[in-house]
Amino acid sequence: MANQIVANVPALTPEARIENAAAHMKRFWTPVMTAKLKAHASHGAGELSPDAEKAVGLI
């Protein structure tokens, strides 16, 4: 789901898209969801896009 959010969130630049995706996840995801995503990403989640990994780093 993180990949889809990063791919579809509106923004003028790639950096803004990453920031907007992170803001979306902070706002709408539960703490449990974000914790699981962070744990997943920290274990080398190969299915996360590079931009999704950057967004995870901001939440």
HUVENFEN-V228550 format. One record per pair of residues at least 12 apart in sequence whose C-alpha atoms are under 8 Angstrom apart, sorted by the first residue. I is the first residue (numbers start at 1). GAP is how many residues later the second one is. Records with the same first field share a line. If there is no record, write none. Layout:
I->GAP + GAP
This chain:
2->46 + 50
3->45 + 46 + 48 + 49
5->16
6->12 + 15 + 45 + 46 + 49
9->12
18->33 + 34 + 36 + 37
19->36 + 39
21->34
22->33 + 34 + 36 + 37
23->36
25->34
26->33
34->25
37->19
38->18 + 19
41->12 + 15
